[in-house]
Amino acid sequence: MSDTAVGEVRQRIRELLVEVFGGPSFVGKVPDAVSLREAGVPSTALVALLVAMEDAFGFEWDDDVRPEVLRSIDSLAGHVVALRG
């Protein structure tokens, strides 16, 4: 997939994160590669984000998804793009 596709997925993930966590000013300050946990996103918001991503991108998370996939906006976007590829 192109860099444009990855960028679009990142942007959509950010929009979903704002919807489930609120605080667009906070979400806007979180770098793509930074751990969402370390950035202050609570586990309940992360779970809600994962569910919202399933709906938005039309897939279901595997039970055995690697933990590093769930780490950051970059890793989440990479996973979505790989699924589409």
PyMOL commands that set and color helices and strands:
alter all, ss='L'
color gray80, all
select helices_A, chain A and resi 3-21+24-28+36-39+43-57+67-70+73-84
alter helices_A, ss='H'
color red, helices_A
deselect
rebuild
show_as cartoon
